[in-house]
C-alpha cells in the first residue's frame, strides 16, 4: 500500500491547517511534533514518523524529553536537526511548567485605564483610537488600535470592534482616544461613536465599561461623568 505524504492528505487532516482551524488543543502529540519537524521520509509522513517515535517512548512526552540526540537519530527519518528540534520543544514545555502564569492587569476604573494608555498616547500628534478587551474580572486580554489619524464615524468601524471582542472572548470593553490639542471636552463625533458602541455592546451582551478621552496629564471619562 502506497504511503501518502502530508501534502497529499485532505486539507482538513493536515496538521498546520487543522491547528489553524481548531486550535492546538485539537491535535495529537504526534501531529504537534510533526509540525515541528516539518517532514517525514519517502516511506512515511511526518505524523507517522512521530507516532513511531512516540510508540518507542510508550507515548509519554516526559520519556521523549529524556532521549538523547543519538537515541532519536536511531529512528529512520530522524536526523540531528529533527532530533534537536524535538528536544528543544520538550525543554520549552518543561520551562513553561516552571513559570507562573502572567498576571493580567486590572483595568476596572477610568484612572487605571488612563495610567495604562497614557504612556502610549501622550506624545501622539494625531488622533488614535484603541479598544481594551477584558474578561469579566476586568483583567486585560489585549488592546488593539482601531484608528490612526482621525476619530470619526467614518474612521471607527463598530463592526470591527465587536468582531475583535467576540474573537477574544472578551466580556468587557473600553474605548479610549486622544486629543492632541489637550482639550479633554468630547466632540459631537465622540458622543455619537460612544452611543453606537454602547448600543452594539448591549446587543452582543458585552459590558461597555468606559470611553476615555486622553490628553497629556488628564482625561475625560464618560463613565465618571455619568454618560454611560
N, C-alpha and C positions, 0 to 999 in steps of 0.2 A: 504494500500500500504506500503510495507516494505521500510524503510529509509535506504539509503546507507551511510556507513561511508566514510570518505575521502579516506581511504586506498582501498576502493572498486571502486573508481572513475577511469575513464580513466586517464592515466598518464598526458595527455595534459591538464586536467582540475584541477589537484592537485595544490593548491596554491604555495607550495615551488617550485615545478618543473616549474610551469608557470612563477614565478618570475625569476628563473634561465634562462629560455629560452627567455623571452620577456622583462624583466626588471620590477622594482617595479611599474612603472607608468601604466603598463597594468592591474594591479589588482584593484579590487573594494575595498572600505573601509572594507567591511565585510571579504574579503579574506585576506587582510593585518592583520586585527585583529585576524583572525583565526590562522594565522601563529604564532602569539604571544602567544595565549592561549594554542595552541598545540592540544587540543582535545575537543570534544563536550560531548555528553552523549549517553546513549543507544538509545535514541529516535531521536537524530538529530546530524548532523555533526557539527564541529566547525564553519563552514561557515554559516549554517542555524541558529545556536545559535546566532552568531554575527549579522546576519540580523535581528533577533528578537529583540536583544538589541538595535540596531540602530533604528529600527522602533519605539521603545519606546522613543527614543530621537529625533524623527522626522527627522531621517537620518542626523543629524547635529553633527559633531565631537566636536564642541565647547560645545554643550549641554552635550555630553557624558563626556567630561572632567570635568564638574561641578557636576557629580553624586558622591555620597559618596560610600564608600565600602559597607555599609549596603544596599544602594539602588541597587547596582549592584548585590549583593548576593540575592536579592529578585527574580532574574530570575533563574528558574530551570536550573541547569547545570553550574551556576557561583558560585564558592566558593571564600573564601578570597584570595587565591593565584592568581586566574584568575582576580579578581577584582583589586588587587594591580598591576598586570602586565598591565592591560588596563589603569589605571590611571597614571602609570609611563610613558607609551608610550605617553599619552596625554600631560603630563608635559614636556617631551623631545621635542615634537613638538612645544610647546609654547616657550620653551627656545631657540630653533633654530631660531624662528622668531625674537627674540630679539638680536641675534648676527649678526654681519656683516660677509659677505662672506670673506673667507680667501683670502688675496691678494697674487696672484701668482707672483713669482719672474720673473723679466725681464732679459732674457739671450741673448740679441741681439748683444753681442760683445764677442770677444775672452777673453778679460780681465774679463768680467762678468762671463763667464763660468769657467775661472781659479779660481776666487775668490770663486765660489760656490763649485767646486770639490777639490780644494787643501786640505782643512781640511780632506776630506775623503781619499785622496790618498797619503798624504805627508809621512806617515810612513810605507807604504807597502814595504815589502821586496821581493814581486813577482809582476809580471805584471798583471794588471787588466784592462779590457775594460768596459766602460759604455756608454750607449746612453742616451741622454737627449731629451725628446719628448716635443714639444711645439706647441702652437696654432699659428695662423697667425700673432698675435701681439708679438710673441717671449716670451709669458708667459709660464712658465714651467708647463706641465701637470704631468709628472712623469719622474723619472730617473731609469734606470734598468741596473744592472750589467750583462754583456753578456759573460764574460770570466774571469777566475781566474787561475793564474799560467802560463799564456802564452798569446802571442798576435801574431797569425799567421793565415794563410788561413785555417788551419785545426781547429784552436781554435775558430774562429769567423764565425758564420753561418749567412750569409747575409739574408737568408730567415727568420730566427727568428727575426732579426732586423726589417725587413719590416712588418712582421706579427704583431709585437708589436706596430709599428707605426700606422698601419691601425686600429687595435683593440682599440687604444687610441684616434682615430680621430685626430691624430697629422698631421699638415701640414708642420712642420719644424722639422728637426732632426740634432742633433750634436753628434759627436763621440769624446770620449776622452779616452786616456790610459796613463799609467805612465811608466817611465823608471827608475827602481830602481838604475841604475848606475849613474843617474843625468846627463846623456848625452842627450841633447834635440834633436840632429840630427835624422831625420827619417831614418829608415832602408828600404831596398827594400821591405820587407814584409809590412811595414807601407804604402808605396806608392801603392802597389798592392791592399791592402784592401781598401784604400781610393778610388781608381778608381772603384772598384767593387761596393762599397756602393753608390758612386756618380751616376754610371750607373743605379743602381736599383732605386734610388730616382727619377731620371729623368723619368724612365719608369712608376713609380707609382705616378708621379706628387707630390712628397714630396720635399720641398726645403732642400737641404743639406747645412746647414749653415757653418759648420766648422768641422775639425778634429784637436783636440789639443793633443799634447804630453806634459804631465805634469811632472815636477820634483819639488823638494823642493826648491822653490824660483824663478823659471822661467818656461816659457812654449814655445812651438813651435806651431804656428798656420798656417795650410795650407792656410786658407783664407787670413790672413795678408801677407803671403808670395806670394800671387797671384797664388796659385797652385790648386785652385778650379774653 
